[in-house]
Amino acid sequence: MSEPTTKGTEFVKATLNVLGGKWKILILWHLRDETKRFSELKRLMPEVSEKVLTQQLRELEGDGVVLRVSHLSKSPKVEYSFTDYGRSLVPVLQSLCQWGEVHLALYHPS
């Protein structure tokens, strides 16, 4: 296998290690425009359990893509947003959305 192909495979694997997970891309999609509280993310994705949502957010935080901020007050809240580094994924997410729109139109017309 040629070196560029090997390197390309390595880079795709690295990307999948960060974005792989049933809910990660959807989480990032919901964070693309603004900071969200955990409860807002949960409301936007009712199919995901709190445990899995927490796990996926922690993994994204560990990979430097998402920032978690805790606010201690009468009613504690946790907010999530992109890091500067994570924000570089927004064009990728937009491309995925456009691809999905074309795919649905071609292969799953309503």
Secondary structure, 3 states (H helix, E strand, C coil): CCHHHHHHHHHHHHHHHHHCCCCHHHHHHHHCCCCEEHHHHHHHCCCCCHHHHHHHHHHHHHCCCEEEEEECCCCCEEEEEECCCHHHHHHHHHHHHHHHHHHHHHHCCC
